[in-house]
Amino acid sequence: MSAAPLSAKPLRIGLAGLGTVGIGVVKIVQQHADQIALRTGRAVQITAVSARDKSKNRDADLSAYAWEVDPIALAKRDDIDVFVEVMGGHEGAAKLATEAAIAAGKDVVSANKALLAHHGQALALAAEAAGRVIRFEAAVAGGIPVIKALTEGLAGNQIKRVMGVMNGSCNYILTRMQNEGLSYAEVFDAAQQLGYLEADPNLDVGGIDAGHKLSLLAAIAFGTQVSFDAVELEGIGAISIDDINLAADMGYRIKLLGVAQMTGRGLEQRMTPCLVPADSPLGQLQGGTNMVVLEGDSVGQIVLRGPGAGMGPTASAVMSDVLDIARGLRLPTFGQPASTLALPQAARSSTPAGYYLRMTLLDKPGALAKIATCLGEAGVSIDQMRQYDHEGDKATVLIVTHKATRADIDHATGRFAATGVMVGDPVALRIEEV
């Protein structure tokens, strides 16, 4: 059987950003040109690139490409069809260049989760009004094709819940604490030295990076406008090795877990440390790997697992979008026309769940009773209670509650200090059913 004839017109890429991901894109285009042409029916080529320093050694041959220092100038060039933005940042050059590309009639492929989390609705409206597409597979979970799964493979489902570990740096820290018995501070320092953390580490350990990703998935899953500002964010900085060990003692692992679901009270979006069963797929997830769990009314539950970052995986996701455009596949940015996306009503953790509570109490008569009273008066019942070894006049107490809302838990823990038996602040972690 002979191969299908190639289109006479190649798809021309303007690549903004020549960091790790950008060079990964260059390598795929150069190394797999023939395979790409056979799979799309047309040649795909880079015609121009943009970065600030042309003299920098980037371990790739860029001599055949036109060079623009200004990404906005790149976005407006007549010899590109697709503007590929892998610069990062949600304001400044990335935003202005993306807007310029749309205005100039270019399709856009982006790996920029922050840009889309903050400006996705406006950009989607502009692109769709201009008859252009924005694709962003690489912005969420690296090499895992979760955007394609939601917009295409599961398009016939009503999505019930989206859940996952979406920041490999946090998962690396938590699993290394678990496996080696190290403190948070020790593993944080190691992760920073290895280059696993952003220049601003709080983007990772504070849950912001993962929260951006969750807000994008929620928009597709539930047909709503992106609402990153409504994501409940709590980082992993308060997780101690004691929490890791105590959770393991009960058969759980601690993960920075994103969960989005539509409830009767509105859209819940939270990116917080949670306990998950140790024998679940999420509980077994190790190192910097990402995992996304999607639940639909017809398909049930599916689990997607893979590398969440890095040159190859992220560039692979970028090129999957480029190849779809080359094939002529054109979908609305968030799976349905942006003008039809509803403005979501934010719901703050209204779904009840069990909670893990760790606290240090003074070892004095009636201490536990006072804590139990605070919980009871807030409508929170106790499932398990354990007291661990004493340290002088103090003891660690672990309580697992029956299902309760976060509001009730916060109400109860807010009253602990007034009991006179609490040392420091309690730790409260949701137990997520997976």
C-alpha positions in Angstrom: 0.0 0.0 0.0 1.5 3.4 -1.0 1.6 6.3 1.4 -0.9 9.0 1.2 0.4 12.0 -0.8 1.6 14.9 1.2 0.0 18.3 1.1 2.0 20.8 -0.9 1.9 23.3 1.9 3.9 22.6 5.1 2.7 23.7 8.5 5.2 26.4 9.7 6.0 26.8 13.4 7.2 30.0 15.1 8.8 28.8 18.4 9.0 31.3 21.3 11.3 30.0 24.0 14.4 28.0 23.7 14.8 26.5 27.1 14.5 22.9 28.0 11.1 22.4 26.4 11.7 24.5 23.4 14.9 22.6 22.5 12.9 19.4 23.0 10.5 20.6 20.4 13.3 21.4 18.0 14.8 17.9 18.4 11.5 16.2 17.8 10.8 18.2 14.6 14.3 17.5 13.3 14.6 13.9 14.3 11.1 12.7 13.3 10.3 14.9 10.3 9.5 12.0 7.9 7.4 10.2 10.5 5.5 13.4 11.3 4.8 14.1 7.6 3.4 10.5 7.1 1.2 10.8 10.2 -0.2 14.2 9.3 -0.2 14.2 5.5 2.0 17.4 5.4 5.5 18.5 6.4 5.8 20.3 9.8 8.8 22.6 10.0 10.1 25.4 12.2 10.7 28.6 10.3 11.5 31.1 13.1 12.4 31.1 16.7 12.6 33.6 19.5 14.9 33.9 22.6 16.8 36.8 24.2 20.4 35.4 23.8 21.3 34.1 20.3 24.9 33.2 21.3 23.9 30.8 24.1 24.9 27.1 23.5 21.6 25.2 23.3 22.8 21.8 22.1 20.8 22.0 18.9 21.3 23.3 15.4 19.2 26.4 15.0 21.0 27.8 12.0 18.2 27.2 9.5 15.7 29.3 11.5 15.0 33.0 11.4 15.7 34.7 14.8 13.6 37.2 16.6 14.6 38.6 20.0 11.1 39.9 20.5 8.4 37.1 20.7 5.8 39.6 19.7 7.6 40.2 16.4 7.8 36.4 16.0 4.1 36.1 16.6 3.3 38.5 13.7 5.6 37.0 11.1 4.0 36.1 7.8 6.0 32.9 7.5 4.5 31.1 10.5 1.1 29.3 10.8 1.4 28.2 14.5 2.8 30.2 17.3 4.3 27.8 19.9 4.8 29.5 23.3 7.0 27.7 25.8 8.4 30.8 27.6 6.3 30.7 30.7 4.9 33.5 32.9 1.3 34.7 32.9 1.9 38.4 32.2 4.3 40.4 30.0 5.9 38.9 26.9 4.0 35.5 27.0 0.6 37.1 27.2 1.3 39.9 24.8 2.9 37.6 22.2 0.0 35.1 22.5 -2.5 37.9 22.0 -0.5 39.2 19.0 -0.4 35.7 17.4 -4.2 35.4 17.6 -4.7 38.9 16.2 -2.3 38.0 13.3 -4.4 34.9 12.4 -2.1 32.3 13.9 -3.1 29.2 15.8 -1.5 28.8 19.3 0.1 25.9 21.1 1.1 26.7 24.7 2.8 24.9 27.5 1.9 27.8 29.8 -0.4 26.7 32.6 -0.2 30.0 34.5 -1.1 32.1 31.4 -4.2 30.0 30.7 -5.2 29.7 34.4 -5.3 33.5 34.7 -6.3 34.6 31.2 -7.7 31.4 29.5 -11.3 32.7 29.1 -10.3 35.9 27.4 -7.8 34.2 25.2 -10.3 31.5 24.2 -12.9 34.1 23.3 -10.4 36.0 21.2 -9.1 32.9 19.4 -12.6 31.5 18.7 -13.8 35.0 17.4 -10.8 35.0 15.0 -11.4 31.4 13.9 -8.1 30.2 15.6 -7.4 27.5 18.1 -5.4 27.3 21.3 -4.1 24.0 22.3 -2.4 23.3 25.6 -1.8 19.6 26.3 1.7 20.4 27.6 0.4 22.8 30.2 -1.1 20.0 32.4 0.7 16.8 33.6 3.6 16.9 31.2 3.6 13.9 28.9 0.2 12.6 30.0 -2.5 13.2 27.3 -5.1 14.2 29.8 -6.5 17.2 27.9 -7.0 15.0 24.9 -8.7 12.4 27.1 -11.2 14.9 28.4 -11.9 16.8 25.2 -12.0 13.8 22.9 -11.9 10.3 24.5 -14.4 11.1 27.3 -16.4 13.8 25.4 -19.6 11.6 25.7 -19.4 11.4 29.5 -20.7 13.6 32.2 -17.5 13.9 34.3 -18.1 13.3 38.0 -14.7 14.0 39.4 -11.2 14.9 38.4 -8.4 14.0 40.8 -4.7 13.7 40.7 -1.1 14.3 41.7 0.0 17.0 39.3 3.2 18.3 40.7 6.2 15.9 40.5 8.4 18.0 42.8 5.9 17.7 45.7 5.5 14.0 45.1 9.3 13.5 45.0 9.5 15.3 48.4 6.7 13.3 50.1 7.8 9.9 48.8 11.4 10.5 49.7 10.4 11.5 53.2 8.3 8.3 53.3 11.0 6.0 51.9 14.0 7.4 53.7 12.6 8.7 57.0 13.9 12.2 56.2 12.4 15.5 57.4 10.7 17.9 55.1 13.5 20.4 55.4 16.1 17.8 54.4 14.3 16.7 51.3 13.3 20.2 50.3 17.0 21.3 50.3 17.9 18.2 48.2 15.2 18.9 45.7 16.4 22.5 45.3 20.0 21.4 44.8 18.8 18.9 42.1 16.9 21.6 40.3 13.5 20.0 40.9 12.0 23.2 42.2 11.0 26.4 40.5 13.1 29.6 41.1 10.3 30.5 43.4 9.8 27.2 45.3 6.4 28.2 46.6 5.0 27.7 43.1 5.7 24.0 43.7 5.5 23.3 47.4 2.7 25.9 47.9 0.4 24.1 45.5 0.2 27.0 43.0 1.6 25.2 40.0 -0.7 22.2 40.5 -3.6 24.5 41.2 -3.2 26.1 37.8 -3.4 22.7 36.2 -6.4 21.7 38.2 -8.3 24.8 37.2 -7.8 24.0 33.5 -9.0 20.5 33.9 -12.0 21.6 35.8 -13.0 24.0 33.1 -13.0 21.3 30.5 -14.6 18.6 32.7 -17.5 20.7 33.9 -18.0 23.3 31.1 -17.1 26.3 33.2 -14.9 29.3 32.8 -11.4 28.8 34.3 -11.5 29.9 37.9 -8.1 29.6 39.4 -8.8 32.2 42.1 -11.5 29.8 43.5 -9.0 26.9 44.0 -8.4 26.1 47.6 -4.6 26.0 48.0 -2.6 24.5 50.8 1.0 23.4 50.3 3.0 20.6 51.9 5.3 22.8 54.1 3.4 21.8 57.3 3.7 18.0 56.6 6.2 16.5 59.1 7.9 13.1 59.1 5.6 12.3 62.0 2.5 12.8 59.8 4.1 10.6 57.1 4.8 7.8 59.7 1.4 8.1 61.5 -0.5 8.0 58.2 1.5 4.9 57.1 0.7 3.3 60.5 -3.0 3.5 59.5 -2.5 2.3 55.9 -2.4 5.7 54.2 0.0 7.8 52.2 0.1 11.6 52.1 -0.1 13.3 48.7 -0.6 16.8 47.4 -3.9 16.0 45.8 -6.0 18.0 43.4 -9.7 17.3 43.4 -12.4 19.0 41.3 -16.1 18.0 41.4 -19.4 19.7 40.8 -21.8 19.5 43.8 -25.2 20.9 44.5 -23.5 23.9 46.1 -21.2 24.6 43.2 -17.8 23.7 41.9 -15.3 22.4 44.4 -11.6 22.8 43.5 -9.0 22.0 46.0 -5.2 21.4 45.9 -4.3 20.3 49.3 -2.4 17.5 51.1 -4.6 14.5 51.6 -4.4 11.0 52.9 -5.1 8.3 50.3 -5.1 4.5 50.8 -1.6 3.1 50.5 -2.7 0.3 48.2 -4.5 2.7 45.8 -2.8 3.8 42.5 -2.4 7.2 43.9 -0.9 5.8 47.1 1.6 3.8 45.2 2.8 6.7 43.1 6.5 7.3 43.6 9.0 10.0 42.8 8.3 12.8 40.3 5.6 10.9 38.4 2.2 12.5 37.9 -1.2 10.7 37.9 -4.6 11.9 36.9 -7.8 10.0 37.8 -10.9 10.8 35.7 -14.4 9.6 36.6 -17.3 9.6 34.1 -20.9 8.5 34.3 -20.4 6.0 31.4 -16.8 5.1 31.5 -16.4 4.8 35.3 -12.9 5.5 36.5 -9.7 5.7 34.4 -6.2 6.3 35.6 -3.5 8.1 33.6 0.1 7.9 34.8 3.3 9.3 33.4 6.1 11.9 33.6 4.9 15.3 34.6 7.8 17.4 33.4 11.1 17.3 31.5 12.3 18.0 28.0 11.0 14.9 26.3 7.6 14.4 27.9 6.6 18.1 27.7 7.9 18.5 24.1 6.0 15.4 23.2 2.8 17.0 24.5 3.5 20.2 22.6 4.0 18.2 19.3 0.8 16.3 19.8 -1.1 19.6 19.6 1.0 20.7 16.6 0.2 17.5 14.8 -3.5 17.8 15.5 -3.5 21.2 13.9 -1.5 19.8 10.9 -4.2 17.2 10.5 -6.9 19.8 10.5 -8.4 18.9 13.9 -9.9 22.1 15.3 -11.6 22.1 18.7 -12.7 24.9 21.0 -10.0 25.7 23.6 -11.9 24.2 26.6 -13.9 21.6 24.7 -16.9 23.7 23.9 -17.3 27.3 22.7 -15.9 29.7 25.2 -19.1 31.8 25.0 -21.0 28.8 26.4 -18.8 28.2 29.4 -20.7 28.9 32.7 -19.3 31.2 35.4 -19.0 28.6 38.2 -20.3 29.1 41.7 -17.4 28.3 44.0 -18.1 25.8 46.8 -15.5 25.5 49.5 -15.0 21.8 50.5 -18.7 21.1 51.0 -18.3 17.4 50.4 -17.9 15.5 53.7 -14.9 13.3 54.3 -13.0 11.7 57.1 -10.2 13.8 58.5 -6.8 13.0 60.1 -6.0 15.3 63.1 -2.6 15.4 64.7 -2.0 17.4 67.8 0.3 17.7 70.8 -1.5 17.9 74.1 -0.3 18.6 77.7 -0.3 15.3 79.6 -2.9 16.3 82.2 -6.2 14.9 83.4 -9.2 15.6 81.1 -7.1 16.8 78.1 -8.5 14.4 75.6 -12.0 15.0 77.0 -11.7 18.7 76.3 -10.7 18.0 72.7 -13.5 15.5 72.2 -15.9 18.1 73.5 -14.8 20.7 71.0 -15.3 18.1 68.2 -18.6 17.0 69.4 -20.0 20.5 69.7 -18.9 21.2 66.1 -20.8 18.1 65.0 -17.7 16.0 64.4 -17.6 12.4 65.6 -14.5 10.4 66.3 -13.8 7.2 64.4 -10.3 6.4 65.9 -8.1 7.9 68.5 -4.5 7.0 69.4 -2.1 8.4 71.9 1.6 8.0 71.2 4.7 8.2 73.3 5.1 11.0 75.8 7.8 13.6 75.6 8.1 15.1 79.0 4.8 16.6 79.9 3.5 16.4 76.3 2.0 13.6 74.2 1.1 13.3 70.5 -2.5 12.4 69.9 -3.9 11.2 66.6 -7.7 11.4 65.8 -9.4 10.1 62.7 -12.9 11.5 62.4 -16.0 10.2 60.7 -17.2 12.1 57.6 -17.4 15.9 58.3 -17.2 19.1 56.3 -14.0 21.2 56.3 -16.1 24.0 57.9 -17.0 21.8 60.8 -13.4 20.6 61.2 -12.1 24.2 61.1 -14.8 25.3 63.7 -13.6 22.5 66.0 -9.9 23.1 65.7 -10.4 26.8 66.1 -11.7 26.1 69.6 -8.8 23.8 70.6 -6.5 26.7 71.7 -9.1 27.8 74.3 -9.0 24.4 76.1 -5.6 25.2 77.7 -4.3 21.7 76.8 -3.0 22.3 73.2 0.7 22.8 72.4 1.2 24.5 69.1 -1.2 24.2 66.2 -3.1 21.0 65.1 -2.6 19.5 61.6 -5.8 18.6 59.8 -5.7 16.6 56.6 -8.6 15.3 54.5 -8.9 11.6 53.8 -9.8 11.2 50.2 -11.8 8.2 49.0 -10.2 6.9 45.8 
